[in-house]
Amino acid sequence: MLLGVPDRVIDQIMGWEPGTSARMRARYLHVPDAMLKDVARKIASAIWGPQETPPVDKNQDNEG
């Protein structure tokens, strides 16, 4: 999922049957916070346009 692999390919790799694959994905594939934030930024950009300054992620480690 993190690599953008299509659901159908994931289902086949995991051996999930077509009738139960959606339920198995919901149970075993967890969406990381970074992915959710990225989608939220894309939606915000589509609705309100790109931000002039990048948002500060309070959970991000400060380097340097």
Secondary structure as GFF3:
##gff-version 3
##sequence-region A 1 64
A	DSSP	alpha_helix	7	14	.	.	.	ID=ss1
A	DSSP	alpha_helix	21	28	.	.	.	ID=ss2
A	DSSP	alpha_helix	33	48	.	.	.	ID=ss3
###
